[in-house]
Amino acid sequence: MSALISLRKRAQGEKPLAGAKVVGCTHITAQTAVLIETLVALGAQCRWTACNIYSTQNEVAAALAESGVSVFAWKGESEDDFWWCIDRCVNVEGWQANMILDDGGDLTHWVYKKYPSVFKKVRGIVEESVTGVHRLYQLSKAGKLCVPAMNVNDSVTKQKFDNLYCCRESILDGLKRTTDVMFGGKQVVVCGYGEVGKGCCSALKALGAIVCVTEIDPICALQALALIELYNAPEGRYKQDVYLLPKKMDEYVASLHLPNFDAHLTELSDEQAKYMGLNKNGPFKPNYYRYDRCSKTTHHDFDYVQYTHFYCNVV
Ligand SMILES: NC(=O)c1ccc[n+]([C@@H]2O[C@H](COP(=O)([O-])OP(=O)(O)OC[C@H]3O[C@@H](n4cnc5c(N)ncnc54)[C@H](O)[C@@H]3O)[C@@H](O)[C@H]2O)c1
């Protein structure tokens, strides 16, 4: 939030968003209210809706509405309410969005489905979530992405602050409030060992829980060669340049190490693979996935391997 406030101070004189009409779909909390206020201070007009039926802070939504921002959200919406709110946000006479800020892809999906003509005026989509980014890459691959989109999810600051650090804190807050139990000695399964999973494991371990992890990607499960690839590569595949090990081979090598850790790698189901747009045999991560973001936690990860039951996609 402090970064947003300082951006506001630095740029509000210039109004870099003058004329922008932003339709947004995010969690509606005090933190996102600061984002919306900042967009307004930088010159944008905003209409907002919630990306999650549970997370809206009603008092924040009310305060935003009072300040003149059109907000359609409340805590505890039904599924129907959720889509109604998104629709009200987009479908308004005399006002047409020219930017989309989305967290999860539902707003973007709705505009594509119901109001494709809106895209004639939209200059771009900013997407914050893993799921939404995944959908955007699918659209792009199918040649259906009609405006530029910015993948914010995979920026380092988002990955670290939101996914790793924030989830490391909110997992405990959320679980404590809802279950009110002691975590020491409890057995917890964490599904997926990406940034969010790493943060959650770290917090749960610190409370003394016995943590099991499920993973489908042998590299993430192991966290941890190229000679064979280079030696056997057909002429012309590699020029005089520096290359990364092909992802598939990287994953294969990692998978060979897994038995040493008593880890059991099983396959994605057909349904899961289809949903994620992946081949069941990998590669499991797109090229832009930042494995290097995990390098600082490698020793940590080996601690998990030693002290944590590590399963890969237990079925
Ligand atoms: N504030 C929040 O609540 C918040 C913040 C950020 C992300 N998220 C959500 O958390 C989730 C994870 O985000 P991330 O940044 O860690 O993503 P990530 O892609 O870095 O990690 C997800 C991991 O899950 C693994 N995986 C996928 N399918 C699996 C399966 N069937 N079984 C076991 N493992 C599987 C993948 O291989 C990957 O390593 C996403 O759904 C994201 O939208 C929530």
The ligand as an ORCA input file, in Angstrom:
! r2SCAN-3c Opt
* xyz 0 1
  N      -4.709    -14.142     -1.817
  C      -4.997    -15.324     -2.317
  O      -5.913    -15.980     -1.856
  C      -4.184    -15.856     -3.450
  C      -3.053    -15.148     -3.863
  C      -2.318    -15.658     -4.915
  C      -2.704    -16.840     -5.526
  N      -3.827    -17.481     -5.115
  C      -4.244    -18.763     -5.729
  O      -3.407    -19.805     -5.220
  C      -3.201    -20.802     -6.231
  C      -1.707    -21.111     -6.414
  O      -1.008    -19.927     -6.818
  P       0.582    -19.978     -7.054
  O       1.032    -18.589     -7.348
  O       1.237    -20.731     -5.946
  O       0.612    -20.817     -8.417
  P       1.821    -21.743     -8.963
  O       1.478    -22.033    -10.377
  O       3.131    -21.103     -8.623
  O       1.686    -23.070     -8.078
  C       0.658    -24.005     -8.215
  C       1.291    -25.387     -8.113
  O       0.255    -26.383     -8.108
  C       0.724    -27.497     -8.862
  N      -0.445    -28.289     -9.300
  C      -1.275    -28.037    -10.321
  N      -2.217    -28.991    -10.408
  C      -1.986    -29.846     -9.397
  C      -2.632    -31.044     -8.953
  N      -3.702    -31.534     -9.566
  N      -2.134    -31.674     -7.868
  C      -1.050    -31.181     -7.219
  N      -0.408    -30.054     -7.594
  C      -0.859    -29.398     -8.668
  C       1.488    -26.888    -10.010
  O       2.433    -27.781    -10.566
  C       2.174    -25.691     -9.337
  O       3.496    -25.972     -8.919
  C      -3.874    -20.269     -7.488
  O      -5.135    -20.882     -7.611
  C      -4.019    -18.794     -7.227
  O      -5.096    -18.209     -7.939
  C      -4.537    -17.027     -4.055
*
